[in-house]
Amino acid sequence: GLIVEDVSGTDFSEYITKTVFTPLGMNDSSFDMPARLMERCAAGYEYRGDRQVRVPFDSLLQMAPAGSLISTPADMAKFMIMHLSPGGQGGRRVLSARSAAVIQRRHFSHHPAMDGVCYDFFESTLNSRRGLYHTGSWQGCSAMLYLIPGSDLGIFIAANARSHAFLFDLVREFHDRFFPEIYAAPAVKAGLPDSAALVSGSYRDIQYSRTTVEKIASLMGRVRVKKAGAGAIEIMFPSEGKNSSRWVQVDERLYQRTDRRELVFFDGAGSEPPSRMMKGAFVYERVGRHETAPVQAALFVLSLAFSAAVAMGLPLFVRRLRERKPGGDVLSAIPGHYLVIVTVNGWLSFVGLGGLLLSFVLMDPFVFTRGMPAIFTAFLAMLTLGALLTLAQGFYLMKLWKNVSDRPRWEWILPLITLLFVLNALFLSSWNLLGLKM
């Protein structure tokens, strides 16, 4: 889109309307969301628990060319014909045969045997037929444009729910009905070094934020790979729920699915573990054992439990200790305001982290596209303030410790608590939960 604007000197929406929509007679298509089209938009639905609720069309989606196109199936049919028959309709040429060939040619793939990327389209192979597709989705809607150039055929699907799985399943069913093919399940290729154990592990999509609080969303959607015999693996993709698919090795670090033609490729060579897994145009990076979703979830639970124990348990512990040995223990000699600092730190961490996690679970994720909710910002501020208190707590403890000559058996409790607060702050920082990184 930016290249189009730089070369043409014209706004993208205006340029496409003038050079594509108008010549093709796509009168019901626009990037500008005019009222005459907005009022005709289908109602969208989203699942809330086990029921569907209607969601309003989000006018925020004004980000052409990445999104915001409003159209109709009739108009999209004209657009598909433009790609399948570059001469256009009724003699109106919009796209030359040479340009169409460049657009539809593969320009990149992760492996020669795998589907790759064209200009504006992704490749797909279903029942031995090459297809080109592009999808899009937003709250309450999803769509797919699928071309089969070798058959002069185009498919456009629009749904009033957000489900890419539905779109792909429908296209597969279409191919099975009109282009049936008996799929021969692949066998493990002999003579290859078995890499099944090497490639096993947990992977995450590389498209996630490294510098903002949105990084926490990368905990969702992990791909799990595990060995399933000699030269075979099982992969569990989030889009397929709890179902796993079986894949066998057909080339070095290249695996093919046994129930349909799909390929995944793992980088690296020899005995080197892979750092990435590729499937079509998508890339997933391998995560270490300590970064797997179960381990990180356990650390979040431990962080909450520690904060709650300090916030609610430390004051009770000190009170009982003072009642049993008034003035006879190092904890008894520690000023009350220092214990207040530690307790407040515990409450800030407990409420802040607990509130954040609860917000992620209960809030509609699309709320965050309009900016960071105030309550979410407040929880982040609590965690940041708690980290600052941890620094003050450490300095104060060192100063306080110099004035204590008689150190009984409880002497390591407060230093230990301070150390755990430091480790907790480092853990939260690794997820960009400190410093209001929005």
C-alpha positions in Angstrom: 0.0 0.0 0.0 2.8 2.4 0.9 4.6 1.6 -2.4 1.4 2.3 -4.3 1.0 5.7 -2.6 4.7 6.6 -3.1 4.7 5.7 -6.8 1.3 7.1 -7.7 1.3 10.1 -5.3 -2.3 9.2 -4.5 -4.1 7.9 -1.5 -4.3 4.1 -1.6 -8.1 3.9 -1.3 -8.6 6.6 -4.0 -6.1 4.9 -6.4 -7.7 1.4 -6.1 -11.2 2.9 -6.6 -10.0 4.7 -9.7 -7.9 2.0 -11.3 -9.7 -1.2 -10.2 -13.1 -0.8 -8.7 -14.5 1.6 -11.2 -13.2 -0.1 -14.4 -14.4 -3.5 -13.1 -17.8 -2.1 -12.1 -17.2 -3.0 -8.5 -19.7 -0.4 -7.3 -20.4 -2.0 -3.9 -16.7 -2.1 -2.9 -14.9 0.5 -0.8 -12.1 1.0 1.7 -13.7 4.2 3.0 -16.7 2.5 4.7 -19.5 4.7 3.3 -22.8 4.7 5.2 -24.6 3.2 2.2 -22.5 0.1 2.5 -22.1 0.0 6.2 -25.9 -0.2 6.7 -25.9 -3.4 4.5 -23.2 -5.2 6.5 -24.2 -8.6 7.8 -24.5 -9.0 11.6 -21.5 -10.7 13.1 -21.4 -13.1 16.0 -18.8 -14.3 18.5 -18.8 -17.0 21.0 -19.0 -16.0 24.7 -18.6 -19.2 26.5 -21.0 -21.7 25.0 -23.3 -19.2 23.3 -23.1 -16.8 20.4 -23.7 -13.1 20.8 -24.1 -10.5 18.2 -21.2 -8.0 17.9 -21.4 -4.6 16.2 -19.3 -4.0 13.1 -16.2 -2.3 14.3 -15.6 0.9 12.4 -12.1 1.0 13.9 -11.0 -1.3 11.1 -10.0 1.7 8.9 -6.5 0.5 8.1 -6.3 0.1 4.3 -4.8 -1.8 2.6 -4.3 -4.3 5.5 -8.1 -4.2 6.2 -11.3 -2.2 6.0 -12.4 -3.4 2.5 -16.2 -3.7 2.3 -17.5 -5.7 -0.7 -20.1 -8.1 -1.9 -19.7 -11.6 -3.4 -20.8 -10.2 -6.8 -18.0 -7.6 -6.7 -15.5 -10.2 -5.5 -16.4 -12.4 -8.5 -15.4 -9.6 -10.8 -12.1 -9.2 -8.9 -11.4 -12.9 -9.2 -12.2 -12.9 -13.0 -9.6 -10.1 -13.3 -7.0 -12.4 -11.9 -8.1 -15.5 -13.8 -8.7 -13.6 -17.1 -6.3 -10.7 -17.1 -8.1 -9.1 -20.1 -10.8 -8.1 -17.7 -14.5 -8.1 -18.4 -16.2 -6.6 -21.5 -12.8 -5.7 -23.0 -11.9 -3.5 -20.0 -8.3 -4.4 -19.3 -7.2 -3.8 -15.7 -4.4 -6.3 -15.2 -2.1 -7.4 -18.1 -1.3 -11.0 -18.6 2.4 -10.3 -17.7 1.4 -8.6 -14.4 -1.0 -11.4 -13.6 1.8 -14.0 -14.1 4.2 -12.0 -11.9 1.5 -11.7 -9.1 0.7 -15.4 -9.2 4.3 -16.7 -9.4 5.9 -18.1 -6.3 8.5 -15.7 -5.0 9.5 -17.4 -1.8 9.1 -20.8 0.0 10.9 -22.3 3.0 11.5 -25.6 1.0 11.2 -26.4 -2.7 8.6 -29.0 -2.0 6.5 -26.7 0.1 3.8 -24.1 -0.8 5.2 -20.6 -0.7 4.2 -17.0 -1.1 3.2 -15.0 -4.2 2.4 -11.3 -4.4 -0.7 -10.8 -2.3 -1.4 -14.5 -2.3 -0.3 -17.6 -0.4 0.0 -20.9 -2.2 -2.0 -24.0 -1.4 -2.1 -27.5 -2.9 -5.3 -29.5 -2.5 -6.0 -32.7 -4.4 -2.9 -32.0 -6.6 -4.3 -28.6 -7.7 -2.4 -25.4 -7.1 -4.4 -22.7 -5.4 -3.8 -19.1 -4.4 -5.6 -17.7 -1.4 -5.8 -14.8 1.0 -7.8 -14.6 4.1 -8.9 -12.0 6.6 -10.9 -11.8 9.8 -12.0 -9.5 12.5 -14.5 -9.5 15.3 -17.6 -11.2 14.0 -16.4 -11.8 10.4 -14.0 -13.8 8.3 -13.5 -14.2 4.6 -11.4 -16.1 2.0 -10.6 -15.6 -1.6 -9.3 -18.8 -3.3 -8.2 -19.0 -6.9 -7.5 -22.2 -8.9 -5.8 -20.7 -12.0 -5.4 -24.1 -13.7 -9.1 -24.6 -13.7 -10.2 -21.0 -14.3 -12.0 -21.2 -11.0 -12.4 -18.8 -8.1 -14.1 -19.2 -4.7 -15.1 -16.5 -2.3 -16.4 -17.2 1.1 -17.7 -14.7 3.7 -18.8 -15.7 7.1 -20.4 -13.7 9.9 -18.2 -15.4 12.5 -14.4 -15.4 13.0 -13.2 -18.8 12.0 -10.4 -19.5 9.7 -10.8 -23.3 10.3 -14.3 -23.1 8.7 -13.0 -21.3 5.6 -10.2 -23.9 5.0 -12.5 -26.9 5.8 -15.1 -25.6 3.2 -12.4 -25.2 0.5 -11.1 -28.7 1.2 -14.7 -30.1 1.1 -15.2 -28.3 -2.2 -12.1 -30.0 -3.7 -13.1 -33.4 -2.4 -16.5 -33.0 -4.1 -15.5 -31.5 -7.5 -11.8 -32.7 -7.8 -11.8 -36.0 -5.9 -8.5 -37.7 -5.4 -7.5 -40.8 -3.5 -4.8 -39.7 -1.1 -2.0 -42.2 -0.7 -0.6 -41.9 2.8 3.2 -41.3 2.6 5.7 -43.8 4.0 8.9 -42.9 5.9 11.6 -42.5 3.4 14.4 -45.0 3.9 18.0 -44.0 4.3 17.4 -40.7 6.1 18.8 -39.9 9.6 15.8 -40.1 11.9 15.2 -36.5 13.2 11.9 -37.2 15.0 13.5 -36.9 18.5 15.5 -33.9 17.5 12.5 -31.9 16.3 10.3 -32.7 19.2 9.4 -29.8 21.5 7.3 -26.7 21.9 7.1 -24.0 19.2 5.4 -20.6 19.1 4.5 -18.3 16.2 7.3 -15.8 15.5 4.7 -13.0 15.1 4.5 -11.7 18.7 5.5 -8.6 20.5 9.0 -8.6 22.0 8.8 -5.2 23.7 5.2 -4.7 25.0 2.8 -6.3 27.4 1.2 -8.1 24.4 4.1 -10.6 24.6 2.0 -12.5 27.2 -0.4 -13.5 24.3 2.4 -15.7 22.9 1.6 -18.1 25.7 -1.5 -19.0 23.7 -1.3 -20.9 20.5 1.8 -23.0 21.2 2.5 -25.9 18.8 3.6 -29.2 20.3 5.7 -31.7 18.5 6.5 -35.2 19.8 8.1 -38.3 18.4 5.6 -41.0 17.3 7.9 -43.8 16.2 10.8 -44.1 13.8 10.7 -41.2 11.4 7.3 -40.1 12.6 6.0 -37.2 14.7 2.7 -36.0 16.1 1.9 -32.3 15.9 -0.8 -30.6 17.9 -1.9 -27.2 16.4 -4.1 -24.8 18.4 -6.4 -24.4 15.5 -7.2 -28.2 15.7 -8.1 -28.2 19.3 -6.9 -31.1 21.3 -6.5 -33.3 18.2 -3.1 -34.2 17.0 -2.0 -35.1 13.4 0.6 -37.7 12.4 3.5 -36.8 10.1 6.2 -38.9 8.6 9.7 -38.0 7.3 9.8 -37.8 3.5 13.1 -35.9 3.2 15.8 -34.6 5.5 13.9 -32.7 8.2 10.8 -32.5 5.9 7.6 -34.2 7.2 4.4 -34.9 5.4 1.0 -35.3 7.0 -0.5 -38.8 6.7 -4.2 -37.8 6.2 -3.7 -35.0 3.6 -1.0 -33.3 1.7 0.6 -30.8 4.0 4.3 -30.4 4.8 6.4 -29.0 7.6 10.1 -28.3 7.6 12.5 -28.0 10.4 15.8 -26.0 10.0 19.2 -27.1 11.0 21.3 -30.1 9.9 22.9 -33.2 11.3 22.5 -33.6 15.1 21.7 -29.9 15.6 18.3 -29.4 17.1 16.1 -27.1 15.0 15.4 -23.5 16.0 12.4 -23.1 13.8 9.5 -25.0 12.2 8.0 -23.9 8.9 4.5 -24.7 7.6 3.6 -23.0 4.3 4.4 -19.3 4.8 4.2 -19.5 8.5 7.2 -19.8 10.9 7.3 -21.1 14.5 10.3 -20.7 16.8 11.3 -23.4 19.2 11.2 -22.5 22.9 13.3 -23.9 25.6 11.9 -26.2 28.3 11.7 -23.3 30.8 9.7 -21.2 28.2 7.0 -23.8 27.5 3.5 -22.8 28.4 3.0 -25.2 31.3 6.3 -24.1 33.0 5.5 -20.4 32.5 2.0 -20.9 33.7 3.4 -22.6 36.8 5.7 -19.6 37.4 2.8 -17.2 37.2 0.9 -19.3 39.8 4.0 -19.4 42.0 4.4 -15.6 41.7 0.7 -15.1 42.7 1.1 -17.6 45.6 4.3 -15.9 46.9 2.7 -12.4 46.7 -0.4 -13.6 48.5 1.7 -15.3 51.2 3.7 -12.1 51.8 0.7 -9.9 51.7 -1.4 -11.9 54.1 1.0 -14.3 55.8 3.9 -12.1 56.8 2.0 -9.7 59.1 0.3 -12.6 60.8 3.6 -14.4 61.3 5.4 -11.4 62.8 2.5 -10.7 65.1 2.5 -14.2 66.5 6.3 -14.2 66.8 6.2 -10.9 68.8 3.5 -12.3 71.0 5.6 -15.4 71.8 9.0 -13.6 72.2 8.5 -9.9 72.7 11.7 -8.0 72.0 13.7 -11.3 71.8 14.0 -11.8 68.1 15.6 -9.9 65.2 12.1 -9.7 63.6 10.8 -8.0 66.7 13.5 -5.4 66.4 12.7 -4.5 62.8 10.7 -1.2 62.6 7.1 -1.6 61.7 7.2 0.7 58.7 9.7 -1.7 57.0 7.3 -4.5 57.4 4.6 -2.3 56.0 6.7 -1.7 52.9 7.1 -5.5 52.4 3.4 -6.2 53.0 2.4 -3.4 50.6 4.7 -4.8 48.0 3.1 -8.2 48.4 -0.4 -6.7 47.9 0.7 -4.7 44.9 2.2 -7.8 43.2 -0.8 -10.0 44.1 -3.5 -7.6 43.0 -1.6 -6.4 40.0 -0.7 -9.8 38.6 -4.0 -11.4 39.6 -5.9 -8.5 38.0 -3.9 -8.8 34.7 -4.3 -12.5 34.4 -8.0 -12.2 35.1 -8.4 -9.4 32.6 -6.8 -11.6 29.9 -9.3 -14.3 30.6 -12.4 -12.3 31.0 -11.9 -9.3 28.6 -12.7 -9.5 24.9 -9.3 -9.4 23.2 -10.6 -6.9 20.7 -10.9 -4.4 23.5 -7.1 -4.0 23.3 -7.3 -2.8 19.7 -8.8 0.4 20.9 -6.0 1.1 23.3 -5.1 -0.2 26.7 -8.1 -0.3 29.1 -7.7 1.9 32.2 -8.1 -1.0 34.6 -5.3 -2.9 32.8 -3.0 0.1 33.0 -3.7 0.4 36.7 -2.7 -3.3 37.2 0.6 -2.7 35.3 1.2 0.4 37.4 0.8 -1.7 40.6 3.4 -4.2 39.4 5.8 -1.3 38.4 5.4 0.3 41.8 6.0 -3.0 43.5 9.3 -3.4 41.6 10.4 0.1 42.8 9.5 -0.9 46.4 11.6 -4.0 46.0 14.6 -1.8 45.3 13.9 0.4 48.3 13.3 -2.7 50.4 16.7 -4.1 49.5 18.6 -0.9 50.3 16.7 -0.5 53.6 17.3 -4.0 54.6 21.1 -3.7 54.1 21.1 -0.5 56.2 19.0 -2.1 58.8 21.1 -5.3 59.0 24.3 -3.3 59.9 22.6 -2.2 63.2 21.6 -5.8 64.3 24.3 -7.5 66.3 22.5 -10.5 67.6 21.1 -12.6 64.7 19.0 -15.6 65.7 17.6 -18.3 63.5 15.1 -16.1 61.8 17.8 -13.8 60.4 17.5 -15.0 56.8 13.7 -14.7 56.4 13.6 -11.1 55.3 16.7 -11.3 53.0 15.1 -14.4 51.5 11.8 -12.6 50.9 13.6 -9.7 49.4 15.5 -12.0 47.1 12.3 -13.7 46.0 10.8 -10.3 45.3 13.8 -9.5 43.0 13.4 -12.8 41.2 9.7 -12.1 40.8 10.5 -8.7 39.3 12.9 -10.3 36.8 10.2 -12.8 35.9 7.6 -10.1 35.4 10.1 -8.0 33.4 10.7 -10.9 31.0 7.0 -10.6 30.0 7.2 -6.8 29.7 4.9 -6.4 32.7 7.0 -3.7 34.3 7.4 -0.1 33.2 4.0 0.3 31.5 5.3 -1.1 28.2 2.2 -0.7 26.1 
